[in-house]
Amino acid sequence: MSIKLALVTVDFHGHEDTLELLQSCRKLDWAGTKFKFFVVDNGSSTPLPKHLEKDFPGVKVLRTGTNKGFAGGFNVGLKAAYKWGADFVLIVNNDVLFGDKKIIGKLLDTFSNKDAGVVAPKIYFAPGFEYRKDKYKKKDIGRVIWFAGGTFDWKTFQSEHWGLDEVDGGKYDLIEETSTLCGCCVMIKREVLEKVGYFDEDYFAYYEDNDYLVRLIRKGFKSFYNGKTFIYHKVSRTAGIGSPWSDYFLVRNKFFFGLKYANFKTRLFLLGNAFYYLFRGRPMQKRGALDFFLGRMGAPDWLKLSKWMLRASHSFAKRGKIFNSEILLNSTHMGS
C-alpha cells in the first residue's frame, strides 16, 4: 500500500522561487508514495498563476486572501494535507531546492525509529547564497553547510547550527537526535499533527518552529537530523537577515517564546534583554520589544507595510547586501 505523502510550501511575493522549487521536484523519486503538493499563496498582491496546477501535476494551490505569516500560512497547508489523509507531511520553504532525488525515501526511513516525530535533512547554502563567497574554492560551491543538526542553549536562548559555513567533508553524514531543527525543511508524521496540533499563530513568523519542537518533545516524540540526504537553501530570501521585518519578529517572538518556556532565572535575563532592545535597539527592534511588553502578538498593526518591506528585502538579497552572519548566529529561528 502506498504511503500518502504531502508537501507543503508557502508563497508570499516569491513566485519565482516557488516555480524553481517545483521544477526541482520533477527529478524526485516518489516510489512507494502517493503524493500531493499543497502550495499556499499567502495573500500575494499578484496571485500565483492559475495554470500552475496544470503545469505541475499533483499540485494544489490554496489561497489565503491575506498574509497569515509563516505559522498561519503553513497551518493552512498542514490542515489541508491532514484532511487529504497524509501519512507524512514535508514542509519546505519556497526558497528551497531539492538536490538528492532519493530524499523522500531517506527521510521516510528515519521513521523506522518509532519515537521519531520529525526529521530534517542536511542543508547546504544554495550556490551564490553563501555568507562569504570569496572564502570558498569553486569546487566547494554547493557543499557549504547551513545546517547539519544543532543544539539549543536554554540559558541564553540561542540555537547553534552544527557545521555552519563549513565545506562538507563527510563528518555530518549521520542520523542522530537533535535538540533543534531547521524549519525550512522538516518531515512530520501524521501522529504528531494529531497529538501536537499545528503552529502557534501568535508568533506569525519566527520562533513558531522552536515552539512546535518544544511541544512535540513534551508529547514524547523525538526530533532527528538525517545527514545522509540534503537540500539547498537560498538563505533568508523571504525577509532578509537584518531587515526591518526580521528585526521586529526576532525580538518580539524571542521574548514571548522565552517567557513561555524558560525557568525563572532565564526569564529575568530575558526581561533585561528586552528592556535593552526597547531603548537601544534599531527602530523595528524597539517596536518588537514594545509589542512584547504590551502583549501584542499575531499579525502586527503595521502589517500593511510588509509588502514594501519584503520587496525591499528581496531587492537587497539579490544584490547580496543584507546577509549578516553575526545577526544570524544571535538569532534562534531555525528556518527563515
Kinemage of the C-alpha trace (Angstrom):
@kinemage 1
@onewidth
@group {chain A} dominant
@subgroup {mainchain}
@vectorlist {calphas} color= white
{ca met a 1} P 0.000 0.000 0.000
{ca ser a 2} L 1.404 3.408 -0.978
{ca ile a 3} L 2.322 5.957 1.672
{ca lys a 4} L 0.333 9.165 1.309
{ca leu a 5} L 2.882 11.977 1.349
{ca ala a 6} L 2.001 15.664 1.238
{ca leu a 7} L 4.421 18.506 0.582
{ca val a 8} L 3.509 21.972 1.817
{ca thr a 9} L 5.087 25.304 0.948
{ca val a 10} L 4.025 28.924 1.439
{ca asp a 11} L 4.479 31.699 -1.117
{ca phe a 12} L 4.341 35.408 -0.336
{ca his a 13} L 5.645 37.522 -3.215
{ca gly a 14} L 8.137 34.790 -4.071
{ca his a 15} L 6.642 33.246 -7.207
{ca glu a 16} L 9.981 32.841 -8.975
{ca asp a 17} L 11.348 30.847 -6.046
{ca thr a 18} L 8.196 28.711 -5.889
{ca leu a 19} L 8.475 27.828 -9.581
{ca glu a 20} L 12.137 26.865 -9.120
{ca leu a 21} L 11.174 24.684 -6.142
{ca leu a 22} L 8.511 22.914 -8.189
{ca gln a 23} L 10.929 22.408 -11.063
{ca ser a 24} L 13.420 20.785 -8.674
{ca cys a 25} L 10.655 18.378 -7.554
{ca arg a 26} L 10.390 16.877 -11.022
{ca lys a 27} L 13.511 14.787 -10.518
{ca leu a 28} L 12.498 13.320 -7.147
{ca asp a 29} L 11.928 9.600 -6.724
{ca trp a 30} L 8.381 9.144 -5.441
{ca ala a 31} L 8.496 5.326 -5.426
{ca gly a 32} L 6.091 3.779 -2.919
{ca thr a 33} L 4.241 7.037 -2.315
{ca lys a 34} L 1.109 8.790 -3.436
{ca phe a 35} L 1.961 12.463 -3.247
{ca lys a 36} L 0.214 15.822 -3.364
{ca phe a 37} L 1.898 19.240 -3.198
{ca phe a 38} L -0.058 21.975 -1.428
{ca val a 39} L 1.180 25.436 -2.414
{ca val a 40} L -0.253 28.151 -0.171
{ca asp a 41} L -0.469 31.584 -1.786
{ca asn a 42} L -0.283 33.639 1.384
{ca gly a 43} L -2.035 36.817 0.255
{ca ser a 44} L 0.351 37.887 -2.516
{ca ser a 45} L -0.892 41.035 -4.276
{ca thr a 46} L -0.122 39.287 -7.560
{ca pro a 47} L -1.538 35.760 -7.134
{ca leu a 48} L 0.234 32.635 -8.281
{ca pro a 49} L -0.687 31.861 -11.905
{ca lys a 50} L -3.815 29.752 -12.400
{ca his a 51} L -2.036 27.373 -14.781
{ca leu a 52} L 0.321 26.172 -12.007
{ca glu a 53} L -1.801 23.105 -11.235
{ca lys a 54} L -1.888 22.158 -14.914
{ca asp a 55} L 1.858 22.660 -15.405
{ca phe a 56} L 2.761 20.628 -12.306
{ca pro a 57} L 0.565 17.529 -11.839
{ca gly a 58} L -0.096 16.810 -8.178
{ca val a 59} L -0.020 20.483 -7.181
{ca lys a 60} L -2.964 22.070 -5.395
{ca val a 61} L -2.900 25.856 -4.899
{ca leu a 62} L -4.564 27.168 -1.738
{ca arg a 63} L -5.230 30.907 -1.489
{ca thr a 64} L -5.495 32.598 1.914
{ca gly a 65} L -6.527 36.033 0.623
{ca thr a 66} L -4.420 37.680 3.310
{ca asn a 67} L -0.922 37.355 4.731
{ca lys a 68} L -1.198 34.885 7.612
{ca gly a 69} L 2.546 34.759 8.252
{ca phe a 70} L 4.735 31.674 8.296
{ca ala a 71} L 2.727 30.000 11.049
{ca gly a 72} L -0.722 30.720 9.644
{ca gly a 73} L 0.262 30.034 6.046
{ca phe a 74} L 1.772 26.650 6.832
{ca asn a 75} L -1.177 25.779 9.055
{ca val a 76} L -3.487 26.220 6.053
{ca gly a 77} L -1.363 23.728 4.114
{ca leu a 78} L -0.937 21.315 7.021
{ca lys a 79} L -4.664 21.183 7.688
{ca ala a 80} L -5.361 20.531 4.010
{ca ala a 81} L -2.735 17.766 3.998
{ca tyr a 82} L -4.242 16.186 7.121
{ca lys a 83} L -7.735 16.315 5.624
{ca trp a 84} L -6.389 14.689 2.445
{ca gly a 85} L -5.203 11.824 4.638
{ca ala a 86} L -1.437 12.326 4.502
{ca asp a 87} L 0.611 9.807 6.477
{ca phe a 88} L 3.579 12.184 6.381
{ca val a 89} L 3.952 15.867 5.522
{ca leu a 90} L 7.131 17.508 4.278
{ca ile a 91} L 7.068 21.256 4.898
{ca val a 92} L 9.541 23.234 2.822
{ca asn a 93} L 10.269 26.910 2.386
{ca asn a 94} L 9.613 28.032 -1.158
{ca asp a 95} L 13.256 29.197 -1.372
{ca val a 96} L 14.450 25.580 -1.137
{ca leu a 97} L 15.813 23.465 -3.994
{ca phe a 98} L 15.948 19.666 -3.951
{ca gly a 99} L 19.295 18.157 -4.913
{ca asp a 100} L 19.068 14.498 -3.849
{ca lys a 101} L 16.459 12.624 -5.886
{ca lys a 102} L 16.262 9.945 -3.151
{ca ile a 103} L 15.490 12.398 -0.331
{ca ile a 104} L 11.877 11.271 0.159
{ca gly a 105} L 12.781 7.640 0.800
{ca lys a 106} L 15.735 8.544 3.013
{ca leu a 107} L 13.665 10.834 5.237
{ca leu a 108} L 10.866 8.266 5.472
{ca asp a 109} L 13.412 5.620 6.533
{ca thr a 110} L 14.219 7.723 9.606
{ca phe a 111} L 10.774 6.925 10.976
{ca ser a 112} L 11.800 3.307 11.434
{ca asn a 113} L 12.551 4.654 14.913
{ca lys a 114} L 9.020 4.538 16.332
{ca asp a 115} L 9.685 7.541 18.594
{ca ala a 116} L 10.682 9.803 15.700
{ca gly a 117} L 8.176 12.606 15.227
{ca val a 118} L 10.040 14.889 12.846
{ca val a 119} L 13.203 14.743 10.777
{ca ala a 120} L 15.235 17.324 8.877
{ca pro a 121} L 17.934 16.754 6.246
{ca lys a 122} L 21.356 18.311 5.884
{ca ile a 123} L 21.021 21.761 4.359
{ca tyr a 124} L 23.542 23.448 2.085
{ca phe a 125} L 23.619 27.087 1.093
{ca ala a 126} L 22.245 27.293 -2.427
{ca pro a 127} L 25.133 28.246 -4.759
{ca gly a 128} L 25.550 32.004 -4.677
{ca phe a 129} L 23.876 32.461 -1.280
{ca glu a 130} L 26.908 31.750 0.930
{ca tyr a 131} L 27.800 34.401 3.513
{ca arg a 132} L 31.419 34.814 2.419
{ca lys a 133} L 31.510 33.934 -1.232
{ca asp a 134} L 35.217 34.704 -1.620
{ca lys a 135} L 36.131 32.195 1.106
{ca tyr a 136} L 35.448 29.060 -0.957
{ca lys a 137} L 37.073 27.392 -3.897
{ca lys a 138} L 34.927 26.948 -6.985
{ca lys a 139} L 34.750 23.180 -6.424
{ca asp a 140} L 33.300 23.744 -2.938
{ca ile a 141} L 30.309 25.809 -4.037
{ca gly a 142} L 27.156 23.805 -3.405
{ca arg a 143} L 28.784 21.939 -0.499
{ca val a 144} L 28.845 24.750 2.083
{ca ile a 145} L 26.738 23.759 5.093
{ca trp a 146} L 23.893 25.827 6.500
{ca phe a 147} L 22.539 23.168 8.874
{ca ala a 148} L 23.830 19.756 9.956
{ca gly a 149} L 21.936 19.251 13.181
{ca gly a 150} L 22.325 21.505 16.167
{ca thr a 151} L 21.716 22.297 19.786
{ca phe a 152} L 19.646 24.781 21.745
{ca asp a 153} L 21.015 26.590 24.809
{ca trp a 154} L 18.178 27.213 27.253
{ca lys a 155} L 20.296 29.598 29.335
{ca thr a 156} L 20.935 32.075 26.537
{ca phe a 157} L 18.066 31.083 24.239
{ca gln a 158} L 20.448 30.710 21.335
{ca ser a 159} L 20.489 27.852 18.872
{ca glu a 160} L 23.626 26.645 17.136
{ca his a 161} L 23.715 25.133 13.676
{ca trp a 162} L 26.397 22.471 13.563
{ca gly a 163} L 28.626 22.744 10.521
{ca leu a 164} L 27.515 26.282 9.699
{ca asp a 165} L 29.703 27.817 6.992
{ca glu a 166} L 31.872 24.677 6.715
{ca val a 167} L 32.636 22.902 3.466
{ca asp a 168} L 31.140 19.428 3.832
{ca gly a 169} L 33.842 16.860 4.470
{ca gly a 170} L 31.554 13.981 5.415
{ca lys a 171} L 31.636 14.179 9.210
{ca tyr a 172} L 27.955 15.157 9.346
{ca asp a 173} L 26.791 12.197 7.241
{ca leu a 174} L 24.926 10.566 10.112
{ca ile a 175} L 21.478 10.157 11.608
{ca glu a 176} L 21.016 11.366 15.168
{ca glu a 177} L 18.674 13.069 17.592
{ca thr a 178} L 18.888 16.836 17.650
{ca ser a 179} L 17.549 19.468 20.025
{ca thr a 180} L 16.992 21.997 17.254
{ca leu a 181} L 15.711 21.744 13.704
{ca cys a 182} L 15.772 23.926 10.638
{ca gly a 183} L 12.151 24.724 9.888
{ca cys a 184} L 12.807 25.338 6.200
{ca cys a 185} L 12.583 21.575 5.535
{ca val a 186} L 11.018 19.167 8.033
{ca met a 187} L 9.100 15.916 7.586
{ca ile a 188} L 6.313 15.339 10.137
{ca lys a 189} L 4.339 12.174 10.712
{ca arg a 190} L 0.557 12.243 10.982
{ca glu a 191} L 0.517 11.167 14.627
{ca val a 192} L 2.357 14.364 15.552
{ca leu a 193} L -0.320 16.514 13.947
{ca glu a 194} L -2.962 14.529 15.826
{ca lys a 195} L -1.309 14.880 19.243
{ca val a 196} L 0.618 18.177 18.998
{ca gly a 197} L -1.549 20.123 16.579
{ca tyr a 198} L -0.301 22.976 14.429
{ca phe a 199} L 1.955 26.027 14.652
{ca asp a 200} L 1.059 28.710 17.186
{ca glu a 201} L -0.131 31.617 15.037
{ca asp a 202} L 0.615 34.139 17.803
{ca tyr a 203} L 4.195 34.106 16.502
{ca phe a 204} L 3.190 34.953 12.917
{ca ala a 205} L 6.806 34.463 11.782
{ca tyr a 206} L 9.995 33.326 13.589
{ca tyr a 207} L 10.136 31.023 16.635
{ca glu a 208} L 6.966 29.130 15.736
{ca asp a 209} L 9.152 26.135 14.838
{ca asn a 210} L 11.049 26.349 18.136
{ca asp a 211} L 7.734 26.399 19.968
{ca tyr a 212} L 6.448 23.440 17.973
{ca leu a 213} L 9.541 21.393 18.749
{ca val a 214} L 9.144 22.011 22.487
{ca arg a 215} L 5.515 20.903 22.370
{ca leu a 216} L 6.423 17.861 20.279
{ca ile a 217} L 9.092 16.694 22.716
{ca arg a 218} L 6.743 17.201 25.667
{ca lys a 219} L 4.334 14.799 23.958
{ca gly a 220} L 7.031 12.119 23.921
{ca phe a 221} L 8.248 12.401 20.321
{ca lys a 222} L 11.863 12.804 19.232
{ca ser a 223} L 13.388 15.021 16.559
{ca phe a 224} L 16.050 13.715 14.205
{ca tyr a 225} L 18.649 15.007 11.795
{ca asn a 226} L 19.375 12.851 8.729
{ca gly a 227} L 22.720 13.793 7.212
{ca lys a 228} L 22.515 11.130 4.528
{ca thr a 229} L 20.383 13.395 2.350
{ca phe a 230} L 20.279 17.127 1.649
{ca ile a 231} L 18.584 20.166 0.157
{ca tyr a 232} L 19.786 23.622 -0.931
{ca his a 233} L 18.502 26.774 0.763
{ca lys a 234} L 18.522 30.318 -0.623
{ca val a 235} L 19.111 31.605 2.864
{ca ser a 236} L 16.763 34.359 4.071
{ca arg a 237} L 15.043 35.087 0.793
{ca thr a 238} L 11.681 35.617 2.492
{ca ala a 239} L 12.517 38.504 4.793
{ca gly a 240} L 16.240 39.051 4.755
{ca ile a 241} L 18.528 38.827 7.758
{ca gly a 242} L 18.827 42.281 9.323
{ca ser a 243} L 15.732 43.604 7.528
{ca pro a 244} L 13.112 45.633 9.451
{ca trp a 245} L 10.810 42.601 9.154
{ca ser a 246} L 13.234 40.229 10.867
{ca asp a 247} L 14.311 42.879 13.408
{ca tyr a 248} L 10.736 43.124 14.663
{ca phe a 249} L 9.779 39.455 14.776
{ca leu a 250} L 13.078 38.094 16.093
{ca val a 251} L 12.932 40.468 19.052
{ca arg a 252} L 9.215 40.243 19.860
{ca asn a 253} L 8.950 36.496 19.471
{ca lys a 254} L 12.198 35.597 21.231
{ca phe a 255} L 10.891 37.115 24.458
{ca phe a 256} L 7.403 35.692 24.005
{ca phe a 257} L 8.895 32.223 23.499
{ca gly a 258} L 11.326 32.686 26.377
{ca leu a 259} L 8.760 33.721 28.943
{ca lys a 260} L 6.557 30.840 27.846
{ca tyr a 261} L 9.157 28.123 28.445
{ca ala a 262} L 12.224 29.424 30.341
{ca asn a 263} L 12.992 28.947 34.016
{ca phe a 264} L 12.706 31.871 36.438
{ca lys a 265} L 16.366 32.915 36.266
{ca thr a 266} L 16.417 32.921 32.476
{ca arg a 267} L 13.157 34.876 32.359
{ca leu a 268} L 14.785 37.638 34.412
{ca phe a 269} L 17.710 37.670 31.981
{ca leu a 270} L 15.351 37.868 29.003
{ca leu a 271} L 13.336 40.704 30.538
{ca gly a 272} L 16.538 42.699 30.995
{ca asn a 273} L 17.458 41.944 27.396
{ca ala a 274} L 14.011 43.099 26.278
{ca phe a 275} L 14.473 46.446 28.033
{ca tyr a 276} L 17.811 46.823 26.259
{ca tyr a 277} L 16.144 46.425 22.850
{ca leu a 278} L 13.317 48.752 23.897
{ca phe a 279} L 15.735 51.632 24.487
{ca arg a 280} L 18.877 50.761 22.498
{ca gly a 281} L 17.735 48.630 19.579
{ca arg a 282} L 17.182 49.562 15.965
{ca pro a 283} L 13.754 51.127 15.224
{ca met a 284} L 11.881 47.895 14.496
{ca gln a 285} L 13.672 46.075 17.318
{ca lys a 286} L 12.334 48.756 19.667
{ca arg a 287} L 8.863 48.253 18.274
{ca gly a 288} L 9.165 44.495 18.670
{ca ala a 289} L 10.180 44.894 22.316
{ca leu a 290} L 7.324 47.348 22.954
{ca asp a 291} L 4.735 44.996 21.450
{ca phe a 292} L 6.144 42.169 23.562
{ca phe a 293} L 5.636 44.180 26.746
{ca leu a 294} L 2.140 45.195 25.612
{ca gly a 295} L 1.232 41.592 24.750
{ca arg a 296} L 0.603 42.352 21.082
{ca met a 297} L 1.100 39.068 19.284
{ca gly a 298} L -0.027 37.684 15.952
{ca ala a 299} L -0.098 39.958 12.913
{ca pro a 300} L 1.237 43.404 13.891
{ca asp a 301} L -0.679 46.598 13.138
{ca trp a 302} L 1.957 47.680 10.607
{ca leu a 303} L 1.445 44.548 8.526
{ca lys a 304} L 0.176 46.613 5.594
{ca leu a 305} L 3.770 47.773 5.228
{ca ser a 306} L 5.044 44.217 4.968
{ca lys a 307} L 4.682 44.076 1.192
{ca trp a 308} L 7.049 47.011 0.860
{ca met a 309} L 9.459 45.531 3.400
{ca leu a 310} L 9.595 42.147 1.722
{ca arg a 311} L 10.034 43.620 -1.737
{ca ala a 312} L 12.879 45.761 -0.444
{ca ser a 313} L 14.401 42.715 1.257
{ca his a 314} L 14.205 40.695 -1.971
{ca ser a 315} L 15.882 43.524 -3.845
{ca phe a 316} L 18.748 43.773 -1.381
{ca ala a 317} L 19.079 39.992 -1.103
{ca lys a 318} L 19.588 39.683 -4.839
{ca arg a 319} L 22.475 42.118 -4.544
{ca gly a 320} L 23.887 40.236 -1.547
{ca lys a 321} L 23.831 43.224 0.792
{ca ile a 322} L 21.854 42.014 3.784
{ca phe a 323} L 23.448 38.707 4.684
{ca asn a 324} L 24.913 39.245 8.131
{ca ser a 325} L 26.245 36.130 9.860
{ca glu a 326} L 26.580 37.969 13.177
{ca ile a 327} L 22.822 38.583 13.268
{ca leu a 328} L 22.132 35.012 12.170
{ca leu a 329} L 24.258 33.475 14.897
{ca asn a 330} L 22.492 35.581 17.529
{ca ser a 331} L 19.020 34.509 16.462
{ca thr a 332} L 17.209 31.336 17.342
{ca his a 333} L 14.859 30.999 14.429
{ca met a 334} L 15.810 27.871 12.513
{ca gly a 335} L 14.330 28.161 9.117
{ca ser a 336} L 13.757 31.549 7.541
